Amino acid sequence: MNVRDLLDLTGKVALVTGASAGIGAGIARRLAEAGAAVAVHYRGGRDDAETLVARIGYAGGKAVAVHAELTDPAAVRGLFADVAERLGPVDILVNNAARQTHSKIADMGAEEWRGMMEANLDAVFHATKAATEAMIAGGRGGAIVNIASIEGLYPALTHPHYATTKAGLIMFTRASALEFGRHGIRVNAVSPGVIHREGIEANWPDGVRRWMEAVPLGRMGDDDDVANAVLFLVAPASGFITGANIVVDGGITARPAF
């Protein structure tokens, strides 16, 4: 294969969940730049999703905004049918949508725990099931990337439920890779560290200070850092990679724990 084709997604259809802003929006933009037609999923950010679709179109790409409640299996099946009708069958799924709240175990109610499991694990299960069923039926293979977190490897105080879902997502990635590899479906994960967002320095000054003192590369990540890893994992360049978890954290997890 020509080196110029290694990151080419021309002719592919990608669905990115939770793509109206932040990391998801960055992933959607990058996949569109690589030639994919992109379904920009949103739950509550319709205006942001439509703005992103317009930006992709202005840049010469193709995208549509799609809505669904990902914890509802019927809604997820409808989402995939909608994307197939408007763009074609999904070749690439990026499970990015997630929820994060802060609470200690001692203070946490069952509803908050269950809500985190539903948003961060159940939704991924429903989307993966719908995607793989369609990919297998179409006989064309595909690529799935799950956006996990370094908290799936190292927990943080007040994030026990979030960290648990991300650890589970990493294992779900491996289990899916094992099951669906024979169908030509590759499943990988990306685990970001701290990714810069507007206002983070003001809202979390102590955390930003501690991160900047510890991270080997001397900065926070940005949306493009995550998007570039996702592009690699869904493109021909990574054709023999499945079941992997790429850590995008500036080297923070390379530091000794003691």
Steps between C-alpha positions, in 0.01 A plus 500: 500500500619848414598695812256777402213251527577382852277761665248534216135441600345589164179305448459413869209596724582586861268547797645696794287505814497805725652703219338840542795642698838426656686180418212361297486806276875482447473136396214571261696781334812289461316202348324733256835652404622148424211450257231327705136601493427566867186466709531748787295356786360722772267455795437855614731722294304529178618849413865411557465184292342687210769768520768231478325339203498838326872551572581159355294582193672837451834318509389267221397204712170320548318470833155478652375558854315209661322472835442201726480398864778241505376323813186395308569195277209581268623857457849374418365266233307794359818709503689250288207471259490880469872521426478218246217677321672838491866405451524124455584209731733584787860386445649681801351545846660722763338453842586837652182608684544477876392643832720617786391611846690532827419311818661283762373145542383579852287787372374338181144380452400202291339726239824688432694174476246343266483811285874491443492133404216561256660801332856370477457124460144409402497758220826365358361146513186602308696692235761229456233234467313699234821583313642148496170344395486731198870456420473122511182499291670722242812283494726803478671506841550825684677686776381601847683727743389545860608816680608382845724692744820465698262483796421151376859420598551732799197611707453847641321614815133591444501314166448136610195439281654674197830315538316170533314557174820587316679192631201296388509667160864399448410137573188523282729620220718191535204266523345655189828475309518131588143430392476703181849472354403201286247727327765756410384739770778666700424643845743722689496761776658840559563612858556876527656677793408858588374672185486877500158662490392858540504610863687199637774714657245708691273212596771250601813701585651248743449211260649688207800599713561143611461371144743753356758420766477126429440451127823420308397686183424815700148578382138394503367312201259646250216363290727447199731274702212262560358538149833412343520177699145410397576571134798264514292224660218513243723546194681241285826591680387293801360207305665237726417671831202392707433469871749778576468795736701801388576734790507866398622670816829680440680223689330547837442126548867435435588663832577271795217454746735526802 
